Amino acid sequence: ADIIEVDKCKITNQEYMSYFGKIKSKHIDFVLTHKYTMQMIAAIELDDKSHQKQNRIERDAFVNNALTAAGIDFIRSYNFNINSLEPIIVYILRKKNIIR
């Protein structure tokens, strides 16, 4: 709920509360933003061994679907360190014409 919101226009209040209840407790590790505008560029999720458990697999699938539905690019990294993330971040910045 920090970075996406439920569209109230297309659903009932009860549906809104149900969907909001599902997203309000989910969080992303980092959000990549534009240096000057602070516009969100991508969400970054750093996963460890706990993400191999069934409940985390289900949670991650929900988060993936919610971010995709909201049109937010996201990076999910299992072997996280700056060296493995940097090429992915550069790719996204180039794709969005933020860097060359």
DSSP file (Angstrom, degrees, kcal/mol; ACC not computed):
  #  RESIDUE AA STRUCTURE BP1 BP2  ACC     N-H-->O    O-->H-N    N-H-->O    O-->H-N    TCO  KAPPA ALPHA  PHI   PSI    X-CA   Y-CA   Z-CA
    1    1 A A              0   0    0      0, 0.0    23,-0.1     0, 0.0    26,-0.1   0.000 360.0 360.0 360.0 -12.4    0.0    0.0    0.0
    2    2 A D        +     0   0    0     24,-0.4     3,-0.1    21,-0.3    25,-0.1   0.819 360.0  15.4 -71.9 -29.9    3.1    2.2    0.2
    3    3 A I  S    S+     0   0    0      1,-0.2     2,-0.3    37,-0.0    -1,-0.1   0.556 126.8  42.0-124.6 -11.9    3.6    2.2   -3.5
    4    4 A I        -     0   0    0     19,-0.1     2,-0.3    68,-0.0    -1,-0.2  -0.937  61.8-159.4-131.6 159.0    0.3    0.9   -5.1
    5    5 A E        -     0   0    0     -2,-0.3     2,-0.4    -3,-0.1    -3,-0.0  -0.963  25.3-107.7-136.9 156.3   -3.3    1.6   -4.4
    6    6 A V        -     0   0    0     -2,-0.3     2,-0.8    10,-0.1     3,-0.1  -0.655  35.8-119.2 -81.4 133.7   -6.6   -0.2   -5.1
    7    7 A D    >   -     0   0    0     -2,-0.4     3,-0.8     1,-0.2     4,-0.3  -0.652  25.5-168.9 -77.2 108.2   -8.7    1.5   -7.8
    8    8 A K  G >  S+     0   0    0     -2,-0.8     3,-0.8     1,-0.2    -1,-0.2   0.698  74.8  73.0 -71.0 -20.3  -11.9    2.4   -6.0
    9    9 A C  G 3  S+     0   0    0      1,-0.2    -1,-0.2    -3,-0.1    -2,-0.0   0.759  99.3  42.2 -69.5 -25.3  -13.8    3.3   -9.2
   10   10 A K  G <  S+     0   0    0     -3,-0.8     2,-0.3     2,-0.1    -1,-0.2   0.424 112.1  48.1-105.2   0.7  -14.2   -0.3  -10.4
   11   11 A I  S <  S-     0   0    0     -3,-0.8     2,-0.1    -4,-0.3     0, 0.0  -0.877  81.0 -97.6-139.4 167.3  -15.1   -2.2   -7.3
   12   12 A T     >  -     0   0    0     -2,-0.3     4,-2.6     1,-0.1     5,-0.1  -0.342  40.4-107.4 -78.4 166.3  -17.5   -2.1   -4.3
   13   13 A N  H  > S+     0   0    0      1,-0.2     4,-2.4     2,-0.2     5,-0.2   0.880 121.5  53.2 -61.7 -38.4  -16.4   -0.8   -0.9
   14   14 A Q  H  > S+     0   0    0      2,-0.2     4,-1.9     1,-0.2    -1,-0.2   0.916 110.1  46.9 -64.4 -42.8  -16.3   -4.3    0.5
   15   15 A E  H  > S+     0   0    0      2,-0.2     4,-2.8     1,-0.2     5,-0.3   0.907 110.1  54.5 -63.7 -41.1  -14.0   -5.5   -2.4
   16   16 A Y  H  X S+     0   0    0     -4,-2.6     4,-3.2     1,-0.2     5,-0.3   0.942 108.8  47.4 -56.8 -48.9  -11.8   -2.4   -1.8
   17   17 A M  H  X S+     0   0    0     -4,-2.4     4,-2.3     1,-0.2    -1,-0.2   0.875 111.8  51.2 -62.3 -37.6  -11.4   -3.3    1.9
   18   18 A S  H  X S+     0   0    0     -4,-1.9     4,-1.1     2,-0.2    -1,-0.2   0.943 114.8  41.4 -64.4 -48.3  -10.6   -6.9    1.0
   19   19 A Y  H  X S+     0   0    0     -4,-2.8     4,-1.6     2,-0.2     3,-0.4   0.911 114.6  51.5 -66.7 -42.6   -8.0   -5.9   -1.6
   20   20 A F  H  X S+     0   0    0     -4,-3.2     4,-2.5    -5,-0.3     3,-0.2   0.906 105.8  56.3 -61.0 -40.5   -6.5   -3.2    0.6
   21   21 A G  H  < S+     0   0    0     -4,-2.3     4,-0.4    -5,-0.3    -1,-0.2   0.825 107.0  50.5 -59.4 -31.8   -6.3   -5.7    3.5
   22   22 A K  H  < S+     0   0    0     -4,-1.1    -1,-0.2    -3,-0.4    -2,-0.2   0.821 118.1  35.8 -77.3 -31.3   -4.2   -8.0    1.2
   23   23 A I  H >< S+     0   0    0     -4,-1.6     3,-1.5    -3,-0.2   -21,-0.3   0.713  97.0  78.7 -95.9 -19.5   -1.7   -5.3    0.2
   24   24 A K  T 3< S+     0   0    0     -4,-2.5    -1,-0.1     1,-0.3    -3,-0.1   0.790  98.3  43.5 -64.4 -26.9   -1.4   -3.2    3.3
   25   25 A S  T 3  S+     0   0    0     -4,-0.4     2,-0.4    -3,-0.1    -1,-0.3   0.384  93.9  96.7 -99.6   4.8    1.0   -5.6    5.1
   26   26 A K    <   -     0   0    0     -3,-1.5   -24,-0.4    -4,-0.0     2,-0.3  -0.764  52.3-176.7 -95.4 139.9    3.2   -6.3    2.0
   27   27 A H        -     0   0    0     -2,-0.4     2,-0.3   -26,-0.1     3,-0.1  -0.960  19.6-138.9-136.5 153.5    6.4   -4.3    1.6
   28   28 A I        -     0   0    0     -2,-0.3    17,-0.2     1,-0.1     3,-0.1  -0.838  19.3-130.7-108.6 146.8    9.2   -4.1   -0.9
   29   29 A D  S    S-     0   0    0     15,-0.4     2,-0.3    -2,-0.3    16,-0.2   0.939  83.3  -2.1 -65.2 -47.4   12.9   -3.8    0.1
   30   30 A F  E     -A   44   0A   0     14,-2.3    14,-3.3    -3,-0.1     2,-0.4  -0.978  54.9-149.3-143.6 154.4   13.7   -0.8   -2.1
   31   31 A V  E     -A   43   0A   0     -2,-0.3     2,-0.5    12,-0.2    12,-0.2  -0.996  18.5-141.1-124.3 125.7   12.2    1.5   -4.7
   32   32 A L  E     -A   42   0A   0     10,-3.3     9,-3.6    -2,-0.4    10,-1.5  -0.749  28.9-175.2 -84.7 123.3   14.4    2.9   -7.4
   33   33 A T  E     -A   40   0A   0     -2,-0.5     7,-0.2     7,-0.2     2,-0.2  -0.835  32.4 -92.1-121.9 158.6   13.3    6.5   -8.1
   34   34 A H     >  -     0   0    0      5,-2.5     4,-1.7    -2,-0.3    -1,-0.0  -0.453  35.6-127.5 -67.0 138.1   14.3    9.2  -10.5
   35   35 A K  T  4 S+     0   0    0      1,-0.2    -1,-0.1     2,-0.2    -2,-0.0   0.827 101.4  23.3 -57.4 -38.3   17.1   11.4   -9.2
   36   36 A Y  T  4 S+     0   0    0      3,-0.1    -1,-0.2     1,-0.0    -2,-0.0   0.814 131.4  34.3-101.9 -36.9   15.3   14.7   -9.8
   37   37 A T  T  4 S-     0   0    0      2,-0.1    -2,-0.2     1,-0.0     3,-0.1   0.639  87.0-136.7 -96.5 -15.0   11.6   13.9   -9.9
   38   38 A M     <  +     0   0    0     -4,-1.7     2,-0.2     1,-0.2    -3,-0.1   0.612  48.1 157.3  62.7  14.4   11.5   11.1   -7.3
   39   39 A Q        -     0   0    0      1,-0.1    -5,-2.5    -6,-0.1    -1,-0.2  -0.481  50.9-104.3 -66.9 137.8    9.1    9.3   -9.8
   40   40 A M  E     +A   33   0A   0     -7,-0.2    -7,-0.2    -2,-0.2     3,-0.1  -0.448  41.8 173.0 -68.1 132.2    9.2    5.6   -9.2
   41   41 A I  E     -     0   0A   0     -9,-3.6    32,-0.5     1,-0.4     2,-0.3   0.786  61.8 -20.3-104.5 -46.7   11.2    3.6  -11.7
   42   42 A A  E     -Ab  32  73A   0    -10,-1.5   -10,-3.3    30,-0.1    -1,-0.4  -0.989  54.6-120.6-161.5 155.9   11.2    0.1  -10.3
   43   43 A A  E     -Ab  31  74A   0     30,-2.4    32,-2.9    -2,-0.3     2,-0.5  -0.808  24.8-153.2 -99.2 145.7   10.7   -1.9   -7.2
   44   44 A I  E     -Ab  30  75A   0    -14,-3.3   -14,-2.3    -2,-0.3     2,-0.5  -0.982   9.6-172.8-125.5 124.8   13.6   -4.1   -5.9
   45   45 A E  E     - b   0  76A   0     30,-3.3    32,-2.5    -2,-0.5     2,-0.6  -0.974   9.1-157.3-119.4 122.6   13.0   -7.2   -3.8
   46   46 A L  E     - b   0  77A   0     -2,-0.5     2,-0.3    30,-0.2    32,-0.2  -0.890  16.2-162.0-102.6 115.9   16.0   -9.0   -2.3
   47   47 A D        -     0   0    0     30,-2.9    33,-0.3    -2,-0.6     2,-0.2  -0.769  10.7-177.5-105.0 142.2   15.1  -12.6   -1.5
   48   48 A D    >   -     0   0    0     -2,-0.3     3,-1.9    31,-0.1     4,-0.1  -0.470  54.2 -69.0-117.2-166.6   16.9  -15.0    0.8
   49   49 A K  G >  S+     0   0    0      1,-0.3     3,-2.0    -2,-0.2     4,-0.2   0.763 123.1  71.5 -60.2 -26.1   16.4  -18.7    1.6
   50   50 A S  G >  S+     0   0    0      1,-0.3     3,-1.4     2,-0.2     6,-0.3   0.752  84.6  69.4 -63.5 -21.6   13.1  -17.9    3.5
   51   51 A H  G <  S+     0   0    0     -3,-1.9    -1,-0.3     1,-0.3    -2,-0.2   0.462  85.3  69.4 -77.0   0.4   11.5  -17.2    0.1
   52   52 A Q  G <  S+     0   0    0     -3,-2.0    -1,-0.3    -4,-0.1    -2,-0.2   0.534  77.9 100.5 -90.4  -8.8   11.7  -20.9   -0.7
   53   53 A K  S <> S-     0   0    0     -3,-1.4     4,-2.4    -4,-0.2     3,-0.4  -0.478  85.1-116.7 -76.3 150.0    9.0  -21.7    1.9
   54   54 A Q  H  > S+     0   0    0      1,-0.2     4,-2.3     2,-0.2     5,-0.2   0.878 112.9  51.2 -57.1 -43.7    5.5  -22.2    0.6
   55   55 A N  H  > S+     0   0    0      1,-0.2     4,-1.9     2,-0.2    -1,-0.2   0.865 113.0  46.3 -65.7 -33.8    4.0  -19.2    2.4
   56   56 A R  H  > S+     0   0    0     -3,-0.4     4,-3.1    -6,-0.3    -1,-0.2   0.845 108.9  55.1 -74.6 -34.6    6.7  -16.9    1.0
   57   57 A I  H  X S+     0   0    0     -4,-2.4     4,-2.1     2,-0.2    -2,-0.2   0.926 111.3  45.2 -61.3 -44.2    6.3  -18.4   -2.5
   58   58 A E  H  X S+     0   0    0     -4,-2.3     4,-2.1     2,-0.2    -2,-0.2   0.906 113.9  48.9 -66.1 -42.1    2.6  -17.5   -2.3
   59   59 A R  H  X S+     0   0    0     -4,-1.9     4,-2.5     2,-0.2    -2,-0.2   0.917 111.3  49.9 -62.5 -44.5    3.3  -14.1   -0.9
   60   60 A D  H  X S+     0   0    0     -4,-3.1     4,-2.9     1,-0.2    -2,-0.2   0.885 109.2  51.5 -63.9 -39.1    5.9  -13.4   -3.7
   61   61 A A  H  X S+     0   0    0     -4,-2.1     4,-2.5     2,-0.2    -1,-0.2   0.915 110.7  49.1 -63.2 -42.2    3.5  -14.5   -6.4
   62   62 A F  H  X S+     0   0    0     -4,-2.1     4,-2.6     2,-0.2    -2,-0.2   0.938 112.9  46.6 -61.2 -47.1    0.8  -12.1   -5.0
   63   63 A V  H  X S+     0   0    0     -4,-2.5     4,-2.8     2,-0.2     5,-0.3   0.920 111.6  51.6 -62.9 -44.4    3.4   -9.2   -4.9
   64   64 A N  H  X S+     0   0    0     -4,-2.9     4,-2.4     1,-0.2    -1,-0.2   0.931 112.7  45.6 -56.4 -47.1    4.5  -10.0   -8.4
   65   65 A N  H  X S+     0   0    0     -4,-2.5     4,-2.6     2,-0.2    -2,-0.2   0.891 112.8  50.1 -65.3 -40.4    1.0  -10.0   -9.7
   66   66 A A  H  X S+     0   0    0     -4,-2.6     4,-1.7     2,-0.2    -2,-0.2   0.923 112.9  45.8 -65.3 -44.2    0.1   -6.7   -7.8
   67   67 A L  H  <>S+     0   0    0     -4,-2.8     5,-2.8     2,-0.2     4,-0.4   0.907 113.9  49.1 -65.4 -41.2    3.2   -4.9   -9.1
   68   68 A T  H ><5S+     0   0    0     -4,-2.4     3,-1.4    -5,-0.3    -2,-0.2   0.928 110.4  50.4 -63.0 -44.9    2.5   -6.2  -12.7
   69   69 A A  H 3<5S+     0   0    0     -4,-2.6    -1,-0.2     1,-0.3    -2,-0.2   0.831 110.2  50.9 -62.0 -31.9   -1.1   -5.1  -12.5
   70   70 A A  T 3<5S-     0   0    0     -4,-1.7    -1,-0.3    -5,-0.2    -2,-0.2   0.500 116.1-117.0 -83.8  -3.8    0.0   -1.6  -11.3
   71   71 A G  T < 5 +     0   0    0     -3,-1.4     2,-0.6    -4,-0.4    -3,-0.2   0.779  64.4 146.7  75.4  26.6    2.5   -1.4  -14.2
   72   72 A I      < -     0   0    0     -5,-2.8    -1,-0.2    -6,-0.1     2,-0.1  -0.859  45.5-135.1-101.9 123.5    5.5   -1.3  -12.0
   73   73 A D  E     -b   42   0A   0     -2,-0.6   -30,-2.4   -32,-0.5     2,-0.3  -0.470  30.6-170.4 -66.2 144.9    8.8   -2.9  -13.2
   74   74 A F  E     -b   43   0A   0    -32,-0.2     2,-0.5    -2,-0.1   -30,-0.2  -0.996  21.7-147.7-144.4 152.1   10.4   -4.9  -10.5
   75   75 A I  E     -b   44   0A   0    -32,-2.9   -30,-3.3    -2,-0.3     2,-0.5  -0.966  10.9-170.6-115.7 126.7   13.6   -6.7   -9.8
   76   76 A R  E     -b   45   0A   0     -2,-0.5     2,-0.5   -32,-0.2   -30,-0.2  -0.976  11.6-175.3-119.0 117.5   13.6   -9.9   -7.7
   77   77 A S  E     +b   46   0A   0    -32,-2.5   -30,-2.9    -2,-0.5     3,-0.3  -0.946  22.3 178.6-120.8 130.3   17.1  -11.0   -6.8
   78   78 A Y  S    S+     0   0    0     -2,-0.5     2,-0.8     1,-0.2    -1,-0.1   0.745  87.6  46.7 -96.1 -30.1   18.1  -14.2   -5.0
   79   79 A N  S    S-     0   0    0      2,-0.1     2,-0.4   -31,-0.1    -1,-0.2  -0.666  89.4-173.5-108.3  74.7   21.9  -13.7   -5.1
   80   80 A F        +     0   0    0     -2,-0.8     2,-0.3   -33,-0.3   -34,-0.0  -0.578  25.4 120.2 -88.9 128.3   21.8  -10.1   -4.1
   81   81 A N  S >> S-     0   0    0     -2,-0.4     4,-1.9     1,-0.0     3,-0.8  -0.908  71.5 -97.4-162.7 165.5   24.8   -7.9   -4.0
   82   82 A I  H 3> S+     0   0    0     -2,-0.3     4,-2.3     1,-0.3    -2,-0.0   0.830 120.3  58.2 -61.0 -32.3   25.5   -4.6   -5.8
   83   83 A N  H 34 S+     0   0    0      1,-0.2    -1,-0.3     2,-0.2    -3,-0.1   0.854 110.1  42.0 -67.6 -34.3   27.5   -6.3   -8.5
   84   84 A S  H <4 S+     0   0    0     -3,-0.8     4,-0.5     1,-0.1    -1,-0.2   0.794 118.4  45.5 -82.3 -27.9   24.6   -8.6   -9.5
   85   85 A L  H  X S+     0   0    0     -4,-1.9     4,-2.7     1,-0.1     3,-0.4   0.819  96.3  73.3 -83.1 -31.8   22.0   -5.8   -9.3
   86   86 A E  H  X S+     0   0    0     -4,-2.3     4,-2.7     1,-0.2     5,-0.2   0.892  95.9  48.1 -54.9 -47.9   23.9   -3.1  -11.1
   87   87 A P  H  > S+     0   0    0      0, 0.0     4,-2.1     0, 0.0    -1,-0.2   0.869 113.5  49.1 -62.6 -33.3   23.5   -4.5  -14.6
   88   88 A I  H  > S+     0   0    0     -4,-0.5     4,-2.2    -3,-0.4    -2,-0.2   0.917 112.0  47.6 -70.1 -42.9   19.8   -5.0  -14.0
   89   89 A I  H  X S+     0   0    0     -4,-2.7     4,-2.6     2,-0.2     5,-0.2   0.920 111.8  50.3 -63.5 -43.6   19.3   -1.5  -12.7
   90   90 A V  H  X S+     0   0    0     -4,-2.7     4,-2.4    -5,-0.2     5,-0.2   0.912 108.7  53.1 -60.6 -42.6   21.3   -0.1  -15.7
   91   91 A Y  H  X S+     0   0    0     -4,-2.1     4,-2.7    -5,-0.2    -2,-0.2   0.928 111.0  45.9 -57.9 -46.8   19.1   -2.1  -18.1
   92   92 A I  H  X S+     0   0    0     -4,-2.2     4,-1.9     2,-0.2    -2,-0.2   0.913 111.7  51.3 -64.6 -42.7   15.9   -0.7  -16.6
   93   93 A L  H  <>S+     0   0    0     -4,-2.6     5,-3.2     1,-0.2     6,-1.1   0.882 113.4  45.3 -63.2 -37.4   17.3    2.9  -16.6
   94   94 A R  H ><5S+     0   0    0     -4,-2.4     3,-1.9     3,-0.2    -2,-0.2   0.914 109.5  54.8 -69.6 -43.0   18.2    2.5  -20.3
   95   95 A K  H 3<5S+     0   0    0     -4,-2.7    -2,-0.2     1,-0.3    -1,-0.2   0.841 111.4  45.2 -58.6 -34.6   14.8    0.9  -21.1
   96   96 A K  T 3<5S-     0   0    0     -4,-1.9    -1,-0.3    -5,-0.2    -2,-0.2   0.291 114.9-118.3 -93.7  10.1   13.1    4.0  -19.6
   97   97 A N  T < 5S+     0   0    0     -3,-1.9    -3,-0.2     2,-0.2    -2,-0.1   0.824  78.9 124.8  57.7  35.6   15.5    6.4  -21.4
   98   98 A I  S   <S+     0   0    0     -5,-3.2     2,-0.3     1,-0.2    -4,-0.2   0.791  78.9  15.9 -90.9 -33.9   16.8    7.7  -18.2
   99   99 A I              0   0    0     -6,-1.1    -1,-0.2    -9,-0.2    -2,-0.2  -0.888 360.0 360.0-129.5 166.2   20.4    6.9  -19.1
  100  100 A R              0   0    0     -2,-0.3    -6,-0.1    -3,-0.1    -1,-0.0   0.403 360.0 360.0-102.0 360.0   22.1    6.1  -22.3
